[in-house]
Amino acid sequence: MTSLVLLMITFAMVGGNVFLQRSEFQGALPIDGHILMQLEEAMGSEHRVATEPRMKSITEALNSIFVALPKNNTGKVGPTSARYALHRLFVQRHGWQVKGLAANGETWDAAHPSTAFADKVSSEVRSLFDDRLRNAGLDLHELVVFAATLEHLIHSEAMTRLHAAYRLSSEEPMKSLPKQKADGLIQTYMAIYVTGLNASATSEANMQHYVTNIRKIYPGWEHTVKFLEHLQDEVVGDRPVYEFSDITNVVEEAGERFGRFQNQECLDLKKTLVALEESSGSGRVRLADFYGSALNAGQWQFSESVEYLRQLGALDESDSSNLRIMIPNYLNAPSNCIASSAYYGVCCIDECEKILGHVEKKVRGPTAHPTEIANIIVNLPSASVAAGRKLSATLMQRLTELGDHHGNRIPIHGRLFAQWMHLAYPRECPFPHVSGTIQPKTAKEMKAAGQAIKAQKKVMQQYVKAGQKSNKGEEGCNNEICSAIWSTEEELVDSHAHSSVVARREGRGPWRTLLFLIFTCTTAISLALSLLRTLGTISETVEVNTKTQFAIWPRASLKQTINVHNV
């Protein structure tokens, strides 16, 4: 019986260790189809047909993020980590800032990821994901299904927009069209898309006004037309007649790829800002030079008010006498997004995402030792930082501080590490503000709230004049950001899951501790019983061979024992 108990406890201990290894699983999880079948029952078979083809590419994109995220005791991610992972997926995949997923100055646990579905799905569908997130969490497969479902809904919205384009073009859906008419129809669709018009709520007269005047309303229209021409050649080819399925394929691909196409404008904007940099590699532009370029160099877009820049989180105010624009914060702000959908905006692609993704692939877990991080970053290039560099004394000092703060295991999904990445890549990685200190909004949202987004010309001139009295750049910066904008306040993406990771790593899990105590006690008892059985066998052997001596030995021993205790 004791041996059986010991065997059961041993298997329990081994199972616990295997579980801990699987919680950091580094490959795609087996697809059991269960959640897909439930969604099929709730949304129809066409949903599954449309969703399944997306899942392979989404799995590949999400895998390294999922592996690196902290997980709960079941090896899954909860609502907070799920929201964070999905946000990063759509930014990397399409340049989409999905409403309800982006943090926008708040903590990641401030909203539930199913908020992204808006009112486009039934309560039954939302509960399929909410129940899992609330209980055990989502594994990689379930997270992929969530993302694929959201993508499918977004493409369904594209069909509503396409039907509006058919009406404006006075064409019948499902009817074959000559290429010239198909070109006009697709361009009408794209005009509705880039202006962010709600196709189901905007009158045809209003939509027609925007379509007719698109060249005046949207400065990048000519480039967009060329983008569509290349896309049509790739998707349809040089065919004289377009079927409805051809047009559908083109507009779906346009939505998928437009974010990366439009990002070229962001890169051009970055190049302009880098040319105005306060000091080489600082990732900062003095406000005086920012406004000066608007007043004197035709950069009309650099005219946001100080208050708006502050709300966007783009302003470095560590030196009140020298306000500066932080280049990555400015580029990634909602002010540079195109309101293209009820679900998302097309925004600049965060260049830091690619850098962090590389770190995640190397670390393959939620935390890393400072030395491991330093070795990765030394050889990790960016658009403006070469590989093989030597990390500065300031970078190493800050990294050591982070290690001290976290017991030499730095969480790579936290505010402090993001802050260090800003120091390491000041042109690519945005400065992470403490939650609640900024309120980034689009220009449309600001106008709706009656808030000014543009600075008055007189105010801009005052900043330019004040800036002329101080020298551009600072000596002794050694290609660093030359800013005191650093705080020691940590904010982890998912603090609860991180605590679980730490507890498992340090062996403080209550069930594991209990199993260890039971295992230890049972082992001791088993060894004691085995020893007694061995002694019994020896005693029987002695009894057989020397019965007379054996009868005398206990009495002699007992007498000696009594004498000892009587002394």
N, C-alpha and C positions, 0 to 999 in steps of 0.2 A: 504493500500500500504506500509506504513511504517513497519507494522508488518511483511509483506511478506519479505521486504528487510532485516529486523532484523533476520528473520528465516534463510534466505539464508546465511547471513554473519556468523550466529552461526554455521550452518552446515559446512561452509568453515573452521571455526576455529577448530571445532571438527575433521574434516577431516585432517587438518594439523597435529593435535596432534596424530591421529591414524597413519598417515604416518610416523611421527618421531619414533613411536614405532615399526612400521614394518621395518624401515630401520635397526633396530638391531635384525631382525627376527632370532630366534634361532633354527629353525627346517628346514627340507628339504622343498624346494619350490615345489608347484604342477607342475607336468610335463605336458606341453601342447602338446609336440611332434612337435611343429612348426619347430624348428631348425633341429630336426632329419629328418623331412620330406624333408626339403631343402637339407640336406646332402645326403639323399637317392637319390634325383633327380640328384645331382651332381656326386656322387661316386658309385651309384648302390645299389641295395637292400641288397647285401651281406655285405656292410659296416654297415648298420643298424642292421642286424642279428648278426654281430660280436661285435658291440658296445654296444647294450642295456644290455647284460648280465653283463658287467663290471660296469654299472652305479651305482648299489646299493652299492657295496663296495667302489667305489670312492666317492660317496656322503657321506658315513659314515666317510671316512678319511678326506674329505675336510670341513665338516660342521663346526667343532669348529674353524678352521682357518678362514673360511669365516665370521662366526659370529663375531669374534674378530677384523677383519680388519676394518680400517676406510673406510666409503663408501661415495659416492657422494650424491647429493640431491635426487636421484631417488632410493637410497637404494641399489645400485649396485657398483661393483668394476671396476675401469678403467684399462688401460693397465699395469700400474706399479704394482698395487696390484695383478692383475691377474698373471703377470709373477712371482712375489714373491711367491704367493700361490701355483702355479703349480710346481715351483722349489722344494718347501718344500714337496709337495705331493710325488714326485717321489723319493726324497731322503729317506723319511720315508717308502714308500711303497716297494721300490726295491733296494735302495742304488744306484740309477742312478743319475749322474750329467748330465742332459740333455743340450746339446749344444744350446745356445741361451736363456736358462732360468737362468743358474747360473750367478751370478753377476761378479765373477772373478776380484775383485778389483775395479769395476765400480759402479756407482749408479744404482738403479733398473730401472730408467727411461731411461737408455742408450740404451736399445734395446727393440723392440716390441716382445711380446710373440709369435706371429705367425712366428717369425724367426725359432723357433724350428721345424716347418714343413719342413724347408730347401726348396728343389726344388721337394719334393715328392708329392705335391698336386697342383692342378690347381689354377690359380689366382681367379677363381670363388669360390673355397672352402675357400681360405684365406680371401677373401672379406666378406664372411659370418660372420666371427669372427671379422675382422678388422672394418667393418662398425658398428657393435654393440659396440665394444670397443671405437671407435671414437665418437660415439653419446651418447647413454644412459649408456653404460657399460654392464657388464655381471652379471646376477643373478646367484644363486648357480647352478641351473639346467644347464644353458648355460656354466658355467665354468666346470661342470662335463662332458658335451658333448665334450668340448675342450680337456680335459684330456683323455677321452675314445677314441677320434679320434686319438690322438697322440699315445696312446698305441696300437691301431689297426695297425697303420702304422709301428710301431716298430716290431710287430708280422709278418707283411707282409714281412719285411726285413729278418726276421728269415727264412721264406720259401725260399727266394733266397739263403740263406746260406745252407739250407738243401738240395736243389737241387744240389748245388756244392759238398756237401758231397756224394750224390748219384753218381755223375760222378766220383769222386776220388775213390770211392769204387767199381766202375764198376757194379753198381746195377741199376735196372729199378725202377723208382718211381711207386707207386701204386701197386707194386708187394709184395706179402706176403714174409716175410723173417724168417728163423729160428732164434731163440733168439741169438745165437752166432754171426751170421752175423749182426743182428740188433744192438747188443752191439758195434761191431766195427764201424758200420755206425754212431751211436750216439756219440761215442768217436771222430770220425773224425770231426763231426759237432762241437763238443765242443772245439777241438783243433783250428779250424778256429775262433771260437768265442773268446776264451781267448787271442789269439794273435792279435786280432783286424784286421784281414785281410779283405779287401773289396772283397767279393766273386764275385761280378760282374765285378771287374776291375783287379783282380790279375790272373796271368796265372796259369793254372793247375800245371805246373811244379814247380812254386814257392810255391803254396799251399801245394803240395805234400812234398816239402822239409821241410816246417814247421811242417806238420803232422808227418812225419817220425822222426823228431828230437825234438818232443815236450817235452820229459823228460829233455833234456838239456836246452831248451829255457825257459821252465816254471817250476820253482822249486816246485810249489805246485800241480803238475799234479797228483801224486798218490792220494792225498786227493780229488782231483776233480773226479777221477774215482770212488772212494768210494761214493762220493756225488751222482753221476749218478746211481750207483747200487741201493742205497736206494730209489732214486726218481723213478726208473723204477719199483721197487717192489711196491711202493705206487700207482703209476699211472696205471700200466698195470697188475701187479700181476705176479704170477709164471706161465706164459703161454709159451708153447714151440715155438709158432709162433706169430710174430708181423705183424699186418696190417699197412698200411701206416698211417691210423688215429692214431694208437697207437704211432708210432714214432713221428708224428706231435704233439700229446699231450705231449709227454715227452720233446721235445725240447722247446716247448712253456713254460712249467712249469720250465724248466731249466733256461730260461731267466728271468722269474718272481722271482725265488728263489735264483739264484746264488749270488746276491748282499749280501743277509743276510748270506749265507753260507761263502762267501769269507770274510765277516766282522770278522770272528773268527781270521783270520790272523792279522787284525787291532787290535783286543783286545789283542792278544799275543804281538804285537809290543808295545802297550801301557804299558803292564805289564813290559816289558823290560826297557822302558823309566822311568817308575815310580821308578824302582829299582835304577836308576841313579839320582833321584831327588836331587836338590840342598839342599832343606830342606823339611821336611815332609808336604805334602799338597800344596806345592807351585806351582805345575804344570809346573816346569821349570827344565831344565837340563843344566848345564854349558857346553859351547861349548868344553871346555877342556876334560870333561868327555865323551861327545858325541863322539868326535874324538878318545879318548882313548879306548873306547869300540870297535871301528872299528879296531884300530891298535893292540890291545892287547887281545881282548875277542872274536874275530871272528864275530863281528856284522858288516859285510861288507856293509850293506845298510846304515849305519850312516856315509856316506862319502861325502855328498853334499857340494859343495863349499859355502863359506860365501855369495857370490853374489847370488847364486841360492836360498839359504835359505832366503835371504833378499827379493828377488822377490816373493817367495812363501808366505811371511808374517809370517814365522815361527820364526823369530829372534827377541828377545827382546834386543834392543840396548840402553835402558835407562841408562845403566852404560857401557860406552865404554871400560872400563878396565875389564869387566866381561860379555861378550856376552853369552846369554842363549837361549836355544831352548824352545819355548812354546809348550808343549805337544799336546794340542788339535789342534793348528794351523798346526803343523807338520803332524799329523795324517790325517787331513781333506784336505791337500794340493793335487793338481792334480798329484804330483809326485807319489802318492800312488794309482793312478787309473789305471785300466786295460782298454785299448782302445778296447772296445768290439763291438762297433757299430758306424755307420755313424751318429746316433742320440745322443748317450750318451756314457759315460764311467762308469764302475762299480767302485765305490769309497768307502772309509770307511764311515760308517753311522755316521753322526754327532750326538753324544750323547746328545748334548744340545737341539736337536729338540724335544726329548721326554719331557725334562724339560719345555721348552717353551710351548709345547702343553698342559701340565698340567696347567700352568699359564693361558693360553687362556681359558681353560674350566672353571676355577674358576672365572676369571674376566668377561668373556662373553661380552667383549667390547674392544674398542681400547685403552682406558686409565684406569689407576687405581690410587687410593690415595696411598702415600708411606706406610701408616700403613697397608692397605690391602695387598700390595705386601710383606711387612715384615712378616705378619701373614701367608701368603701362603708359603714363602720360608723357614720359620722356620720348617715347617712340611713336606717339600718336599725333599725326599732323592734322591741321585744319586748313581752311582756305587762306589763312594768313600766318599760320605758325608751322614751321618746318619740323620734320621728325629729327630725332637725334639731338635735341637741344639740351642744355643744362638748365635745370630748374633753379630759379633764383633763391637767395637766402630767405626772402620774404615768403615765397611759396612753400619752402620746406618748413619754415617756422610755423606757418599757419596749418600745414598738414599735420605737424607734430601736435599742435594744440587740439586739432580735431581728434587725433588718436587718443590723447590724454582724456578728452571729454567723454569718449566712448569706450574706454578700456582697450584701446588698440584694435578695435574692430569697428571701422567707420561705416555707418549705413550709407549706401550710395543713392538712396531715395529719400533724402532729407534736405532741409534748407541749408544746413552748414556745408554739406558737400557741394550743393549747387552754388553756394557763395564762393567756395574755393575754386570751382570750375570757372566762374566769372573772372576770378583773379588770374587763372591760368590761360583762359581764352577770352579776353575782354572784348574782342570784336564779334565773337560768335555766341557766347553764352550770356544770357541776360542775368542781371542782378536779381536775386529772389527776395522781394520785399516780405517783411513779416505780414502775415495774413491780417486783413482788416485795415491796413494802412494805405491802401490804394483802392480805387474803384474804376477800373478801366471800362470805358464804354465806347461804342461807335459814335461817329459824328451824328448819325441819324438819331441815336438815343439821346445825345446831348441836346440836340435841337428840340426834340420832343419835350424835354424837361425844361426848356427855356434857358439853357445855359450856353454861353458864348464859347465857341471853339477857336476862333481866330483872334489874334492879338491886334490891338489898334496900332495903326502905323506910327503914331506918336510914341507909344510905349516901346515899340521895336527900335525906334531911333534912339531912345534913351539908353537902352541896353547896348546898342552898337557904340554910342558915344562913350559910355562908361568903360567899355571893353578896350577902347583905343588907349586908355591911360595905363593899362596893365600889359605886360609882355605876354605874348602867346607862348605857351609851353612853360615848363618848369625844369630847372636844372637838377641833376642828381636822381632822376626817376629810373634810370637804367631800363628803359622800355617797359616799365610797369605802369599801372593805371594812375599812380600819383593821387590817390584818393583815400580819405579816412572812412569811407562808407563800408564799415564792417561791424557786425554785431554778433554776439555769442548766443543768440536765441535760436534754439533748435526747434524745428517743426518737421516731424517725420510724416511721410505720406500716410502710413498706416501704423500708428504707434502700438496699437493692440497686437497686431500680427508680429511686429518687431519684438515685443515683449515675449511672445511665444517662442520666437526664434532664439532669443537669448536664454530663456529658460531651458529649452531643449539642448542648446549648446553646452550649458553649464550643468546639465543633468538635474535641474531642480523641478522637473515636471512631477506633480504629485503621484500620478499613477506609476511612473517609472521608479520613483523613490520607494513607493510601497512594494512594488515587485522586487526591487533590489533587497529590501529588508526581509521579505518572505523567502527569497532565494537564499540569502545568507543564512538565515535561521534553519531552513530546511536542510541545507547542505551540512551545517554543523551537526544537526540531529542525525542525519544519515551516516555521517562519518563516525559519530559516536556509537551508533548501533552496529555498524560494520566492525568497529574495534571490539565491541563486547562479544560479537559472534566469533571473532578471531580468537579472543582470549578463552572463550568457552571451548573451542576446538582444541586449543593447546592444553587446557585443563583436563579434557577427556583423555588425551594422549598420555599425559603424565600419570593419570589414574590407572590406566591399563598397564603401564610399564612398572610403576613403583607404588603399588597400593599402600604398602606399609609406610613408606616415607611420606606419601601424600597425606596420610592420616595424621602424622606427627607435625607436619609443616604448618598447618593452619594454627594449631594450638601454640606452637612455638612463636609464630609471628604475632599471634594475639597477645601472648604473654609479654613479648618485647614491646608491643604497642602500649599495653597497660603500664609497663614500667616507665616508658618514655613520658606518658601523660602524668604519671605520679611524681615525677622529678620536680 
